Amino acid sequence: MQYLHDGRAGYPLRIGHEWTGTVVSVGEAVDGGWIGRRVTGDTMLGCGRCARCLDGRQHVCDAREELGFYGRPGALGEQVAVPARSVHALPDTLDPVAGAMVEPGGNALRAVWGADLQPGDRLLVLGPGTVGLLVGMFARAGGAEVHLMGLPDGSLDFARGLGFEHTWTEGELPELTFDAVVDASNAAHLPARALELVEPGKRVVYIGLAGTPSLIDTRSLALKDVTAVGILSASPGLEGAIERYASGAVDPRPLVAATVGLDEAASVLAGERPPGSGRGPKVHVDPRR
């Protein structure tokens, strides 16, 4: 986690930035109509006063707090306190499993927006984890031809079970033209590979983070006239993710393998899979259990 390395975060740390819940109390200045409503919320909590916050870029506010990362205890508990301005109401058609997937969905949707796809365009997603699969789902719903590249570890089999026909390992990737490439992996060499694979004049989107610095040759970026887009946070994409989930255009629930109680959270965080888990990459925690 980069925030631990650069000193912004430290232990003890209560994580939990992908969440949904029901409002049980509000502050004195907050509309009491929120009580009883099902909501999710933004992870990025800007100061609300600077120029970035005032024009909707609170997710890059220098003074921001990040729920579950630093400045604010996260949602891995019985209750979580958040500013009312960060809360988004959920329609009745979204169950808690989908509600807790809004935050990663907002990230993925922003990556698709960054790719600037048109119907029929061919998209390559590097890394079929949670965000990579959601990128594929949103892009497919918009009419793109989606290709996924991953490791031979079962994740591609799972992706095929979600209806993705074009799945490849790096060694199997065919020589095709890609109108956009989204790097949703944690592999340090893939940002440069994304730049190699994208069509000249098109876009690469970087949303994955490697544990070591990733390098690209900016000469290739310029000579191919490629636009590179970096994505941090779901903030501008939260409402869009809610809308697409509610309409049925994208269903994130197959990505959730199991839901456990707080007493099982430690073993899940240690990498254990709960008995009877599905094949999805996510495990949810329900503090009411």
Buried (B, 14 or more C-beta within 10 A) or exposed (E): EEEEEEEBBEEEBEBBBBBBBEBEEBEEEBEEEBEEEBBBBBBBBBBBEBEBBEEEBBBBBEBBBBBBBBEBBBBBBEEBEBBBEBBBEBEEEBEBBBBBBBBBBBBBBBBBBBBBBEEEBBBBBBBBBBBBBBBBBBBBBBEBBBBBBBEEEEBBEBBBEBEBEBBBEBEEBEEEEBBBBBBBBBBBEBBBBBBEBBBEEBBBBBBBBBEEEBEBEEEBBEEBEBBBBEBEBBBBBBEBBBEBBBEEEBBBBBBBBBBBEBEBBEEBEEEEEBEEBBBBBBBBBEBEE
